[in-house]
Amino acid sequence: MLGALASITLALGFLIQWVTLTHLGPGIATDALFAALAIPQLLIVVVGNPIVHVLVPLLSTEKEPARGALAWTFFLGAAGVLGLLVILLSLSTRVWVPVTVAGFPPAGKTLAAALAVIQLPGVVLMAMGMVLRSVNHAGGKFIWTACAASLAAAASFLFLLWALPRLGIQGAAWSYTLRAGLEMVLLLPALGRPRRPAWGKPVRQFLLRFRPLVLGSLYERTEIILDRFLASLTPAGGLSLFYLGQQVWGAVGQVINHAMAAPIVPELAQTATGGNWLRYRGLVRTRLTWVLILTTMLVGGMAAFGEPVLIRVFGIRNVTPEDVRILWLLLLLLSGLLVGNPSSHLLLTSFYATGDTRTPTKIGMASYTIGAVCKLAGFAFFGLFGLAAGTSVYYLLRSWMLFHALRRRIPLPPLS
């Protein structure tokens, strides 16, 4: 059921990008839209994702009314901290946006700054939604969380169909913010009645686990800025095609994460707390095997049938056959992202379930350093295709390092 709902959300997200790209064609307008998403995406990855990773195990071990008080504490905290940060960033877009898209012409830089102002409020709404998602997951309400994501994506898609002919690329930017806000509203009932925020031991535990994740992610996820910066140096439309390739594999990875990794996080946390390491390792090993088999099959399917399928899907309106071929080659070169990202996500959540956020953070920083060098070298010699190959190296290396670290980290009881 989770896989089916996540697939619906994936399909709707795909349709949003498909309509935008085919209606406008890969060019400076779509490049500006996806470039403007760089900082919002960075903030969500650096702040939002760690909220889920730390909060779900923490809330899973709490009972009412303590869980409700903590939920309100983190919900209001996310709104206040991210709200202030977004205001500051919105007031300074004309300063930082041109730096991230150095290869754009002046008109493209101005457009990207305007689109960033529209999309930045979505960061606050999405962070608040991630707190609510954590509350639902900790309470075992996975189905409704997935339903809310699908409903919000559907509403965003319908809005885009209305807005794109009337507002152009600004309508596409508003659809992203609308989607984040609707999902947050749909998940809001999980908070229950208003409660006084709690600032006790669980909050200190959260901050203790949260801090290394944020610091590590702040460095590691500059990957988003690096990718946009390098892609902005390619001809118009190149950034859009590279971003679309990342999003296609990233969306498939999210479906796998929702279906295979998210449902076992509370059980992993409870198993780790009880010291049942044999059961713990069995859960991780089984799910990791499923992930690797599925992603490998998908890569094989893309290699065998991807180009004709992509031509039928994207080869219309303002998208040329050459654009489609570039997209197909980028997807093949980015296949390490599909294999490495879901497996890394599963291994990361396995570490977080034990309360260990430092080890995966160190591994992420080390693997990203090597990956960034591979990306720069690949781009220098092979342009956009080299950047895609360097991305695959990074994700596969991170997954391999996490797997071997987890094998050393989690003890097994003696055979007797």
Order of alpha helices (4+ residues) and beta strands (2+ residues): alpha-alpha-alpha-alpha-alpha-alpha-alpha-alpha-alpha-alpha-alpha-alpha-alpha-alpha-alpha-alpha-alpha-alpha-alpha
